[in-house]
């Protein structure tokens, strides 16, 4: 088996094919289960609970808080459990069989081309679960240069908290091809990590990486108990950690949505929520990637995503599910009646949605990951990572949207993006020269 799976010609394509099968199984197998869970939880929390509270003469704001905010959050979390369960169970099978260890061996020759030893594949692989332990896992690399280098690439590996965001938007905008879109986003993150690695190798980290030695475990048939235990521990961690974050964000967003301030954006409404003010303030920066003023909620979601990526889903669940999002649409006779319709209406099409997803793939990791990066490597590399990732995310999302929906004005934005990339390259070259002089 190793003659095929570890070969230079077939090893890497087989690995990517196996990863695609993981996402294909996750999306296709979970689709019917999602409908059952969503229907059951919606009936319980969004229909029966408010009806019972009305019978008890509970104040309407408490009913809204318990049913729409907390109940809606539980429904959202419930719909993510099936695809994440199937992804975790697939990865557990690959790990217990001995194949995932061979993936690091496959990656060694390829990763040396971008300036890292094959051993750095392990922290990057951990990054698909969470960026925080991935940065901690770089401690296994002996060379300080390799530790910093690998830590800067870990945010490109889509962590488990991003999976709900990918699944949520892919199911809305690409229901027939959600598996391909989700896999494509993961693959895109890997490609951007490799390109960034090449850039760092040619500019900042010109020295050679350390050596790589690893013992490959024997192949064996995974046990049912082992697979289910690994899957359960990971799924329980997701439900407790991501679920708690999503519910907390929904509650906070609901409260902030209720705090009204004078409307300085238009005369159609006298007052607007604090969240709408914050969203309108940063939306002009995101307009080149397809986020218009009326879609300010997408901007708010990116802000909450800096605290925890799964919070993006909670924010969208709270802001897009109600009619508040559409109150400024005076020209429309009917308001969108569902979360999915609100999302499609506000984004205006799949191009803006996909550009938004590309931005989510690349922009800054959560505050916990930045704190870990600061603890491991100091403020200099933390600031570098934060600035580089956010600028890169904006440029890539902007280039995609402007090229896919090309207008005469797109030429300006494309030229601006390419110009910024050129400045980044020469700035990194300058950093590399300074590092050479100091060493």
Buried (B, 14 or more C-beta within 10 A) or exposed (E): EEEEBBEEEBBBEBBEEBBBBBBBBBBEBBBEBBEEBBEEBBEEBBEEBBEEBEEEEBEEEEBBBBBBBBBBBBBBBBBBBBBBBBBBBBBBBBBBBBBBBBBBBBBBEBBBEBBBBBBBBBBBBBBBBBBBBBBBBBEEBEBEBBBBBBBBBBBBBBBBBBBBBBBBBBBBBBEEEBBBBBBBBBBBBBEBBBEBBEBBBBBBBBBEBBEBEBEEEEEEEBEEEEBEEBBBEBBEBBBEBBBEBBBBBBBBBBEBBBEBEEBEBEEEBEEBBBBBBBBBEBBEEBBBBBBBBBBBBBBBBBBBBBBBBBBBBBBBBBBBBBEBBBEBBEEEEEBBEEBBBBBBBBBBEBBBBBBBBBBBBBBBBBEBBBEBBBEBBEEEBBEBBBEBBBBBBBBBBBBBBBEBBEEEEBEEBBEBBEEBBEEBEEEBBEBBEEBEEEE
